Amino acid sequence: MIQRPLTAAQKSARGAFIGAVMLFAIALFAYAGGWLSPSRLTQSRMMAAFREANGTHAGFRRNHAKGVCIAGWFESSGQAAAWSKATLLESGRVPLTGRFALAGGMPFQADSPNTVRSMALRIMPANGAEWRTGMNNIPVFPVNSAEGFYEQLVASKPDPATGKPDPAAMKEFLARHPETARAVALIKARPASAGFADSTYNSLDTFRLVNAAGASVPVRWAAVPLQEAVLQASSPDDDSPHPASGNRLFDDLIAQLHEHALQWRLVMTLGQPDDPTADATLAWPDDRRRIDAGIVTIEQISSEDDGACADINFDPLVLPPGIEPSDDPLLSARSAVYARSFTLRAAEKAEKTPSAVTPREAAGPVKP
C-alpha cells in the first residue's frame, strides 16, 4: 500500500497530539513530586521531616534506625486456615528473617526502656508468596493519617537552644489532633515490659483475611511472648537512658538468644462489622474472637552490618494471597515512605558508618 505524504495540517495535528501527551506525562511527574501543589504531602517532604527531627544519618533507615537482624521460623497451627487461604497459615513450618529495632531515626540513640520497640518479620514460604509485617509494642498507633504523622514529626523537631522539642509546638499539635492525645494516653497507660524478649508486638493497622470461598473478615494481629514479662521499673515519663550501656536492651536480647531461642504466639483478632478499620488510634473491644495462628521462634541474631535484614524493606503491603489491606490510609502511606527510605539508604551505602550494635557485639560474650 502506498502511503500518501501527510499534509501540513495533519503534521500540525500530530505534533500537537504528541506535545499534549508529553505535557500530560510531565504533569503527572510534577503532581507526583508535589511541584504543582507545594502544600501536598509527598515522600520528599516526609523524608525532610524525618531529617529535621532526627538529623542526617546516611545509609540508615529514616525510622526505626537502630536495630539488629534476627532469623528463625514460623510454625503455623493451621487454625487460621479457615479464615485465610494464605499457604503460610496452613499447618507447617516456614523460615523467616526479621529485625528488632527502636523507633526513631537516630541509629546511635541510647536505649531507653520507654522508647517504642518493633519486631519486623519477613515470612518466606516455599511458593514465594511471602508476608512482611512490622509490629510495635504499643496498643494503638499515635496518629491515623500520613498528615498527622508528618505534623507530629514537625512538632517533635528539636529546638536548637535546648536540643529538645518545643513543648508549645507539641501542645499545639495535640490540640489540633485529639485522636493523638487520646492514643498517647492509652500508650502511656500500658504496662511496659523490660526488654525486647518479653514485649507484645501489635500490627496496629487493620488488614483483612480472605478465605478460599472469598469471604473476608477484618483482622489485627499480635506477637505475644511466651517468655515471662518483667515490667520495667521506670515511670512512664522517664526517658533517661540506662547509665550502664547505651545498648542495654540489645545487649540483653543478644545474651538471651545466645542462651536459648525466644518465642512468641501469633494471635489474630477478628473484627466485627462495626469495628474501626480506618483509624489505627482506636482499639478494638477486648471480647473479640482471637485465633492462635502459630508460634514465631527466633534463634539467631546478628548486626545489621553483616545481617540478612539490612537490605529488606519491611513494606506492610507485601502480603500473600489470603491477606489483604483494609481501608486504613496509613498502610499506603507507610508503604510509600518505606520505599523512599529504602531508595535513599541504598544510594548512601558508601557513606554509612558502622551500626551501634556491631558484629562483634552481636556475636555475644566470649565464653571461657
NORRABEL-V103479 format. One record per residue. RES is the residue in one letter. BURIAL is I if it has 9 or more other ideal C-beta (glycine too) atoms within 8 Angstrom, else O. Layout:
RES:BURIAL  RES:BURIAL
This chain:
M:O  I:O  Q:O  R:O  P:O  L:O  T:O  A:O  A:O  Q:O  K:I  S:O  A:O  R:I  G:O  A:O  F:O  I:O  G:O  A:O  V:O  M:O  L:O  F:O  A:O  I:O  A:I  L:O  F:O  A:I  Y:I  A:O  G:O  G:I  W:O  L:O  S:O  P:O  S:O  R:O  L:O  T:I  Q:I  S:I  R:I  M:I  M:I  A:O  A:I  F:I  R:I  E:I  A:I  N:I  G:O  T:O  H:I  A:I  G:I  F:I  R:I  R:I  N:I  H:I  A:I  K:I  G:I  V:I  C:I  I:I  A:I  G:I  W:I  F:I  E:I  S:I  S:I  G:I  Q:I  A:I  A:I  A:O  W:I  S:I  K:I  A:I  T:I  L:I  L:I  E:I  S:O  G:O  R:O  V:I  P:I  L:I  T:I  G:I  R:I  F:I  A:I  L:I  A:I  G:I  G:I  M:I  P:I  F:O  Q:I  A:O  D:I  S:I  P:I  N:I  T:I  V:O  R:I  S:I  M:I  A:I  L:I  R:I  I:I  M:I  P:I  A:O  N:O  G:O  A:I  E:I  W:I  R:I  T:I  G:I  M:I  N:I  N:I  I:I  P:O  V:I  F:I  P:I  V:I  N:I  S:I  A:I  E:O  G:I  F:I  Y:I  E:I  Q:I  L:I  V:I  A:I  S:I  K:I  P:I  D:I  P:O  A:O  T:O  G:O  K:O  P:I  D:I  P:O  A:O  A:I  M:I  K:O  E:I  F:I  L:I  A:O  R:O  H:I  P:O  E:I  T:I  A:I  R:I  A:I  V:I  A:O  L:I  I:I  K:O  A:O  R:O  P:O  A:I  S:I  A:I  G:I  F:I  A:I  D:I  S:I  T:I  Y:I  N:I  S:I  L:I  D:I  T:I  F:I  R:I  L:I  V:I  N:I  A:O  A:O  G:O  A:O  S:O  V:I  P:I  V:I  R:I  W:I  A:I  A:I  V:I  P:I  L:O  Q:O  E:O  A:I  V:O  L:O  Q:I  A:O  S:O  S:O  P:O  D:O  D:O  D:O  S:O  P:I  H:I  P:O  A:O  S:O  G:I  N:I  R:I  L:I  F:I  D:I  D:I  L:I  I:I  A:I  Q:I  L:I  H:O  E:O  H:O  A:O  L:I  Q:I  W:I  R:I  L:I  V:I  M:I  T:I  L:I  G:I  Q:O  P:O  D:O  D:I  P:O  T:I  A:I  D:I  A:I  T:I  L:I  A:O  W:I  P:O  D:O  D:O  R:I  R:O  R:O  I:I  D:I  A:I  G:I  I:I  V:I  T:I  I:I  E:O  Q:O  I:I  S:I  S:I  E:I  D:I  D:O  G:I  A:O  C:I  A:O  D:O  I:I  N:O  F:I  D:I  P:I  L:I  V:O  L:I  P:I  P:O  G:I  I:I  E:I  P:I  S:I  D:O  D:I  P:I  L:I  L:I  S:I  A:I  R:I  S:I  A:I  V:I  Y:I  A:I  R:I  S:I  F:I  T:O  L:I  R:I  A:O  A:O  E:I  K:O  A:O  E:O  K:I  T:O  P:O  S:I  A:I  V:I  T:I  P:I  R:O  E:I  A:I  A:O  G:O  P:O  V:O  K:O  P:O
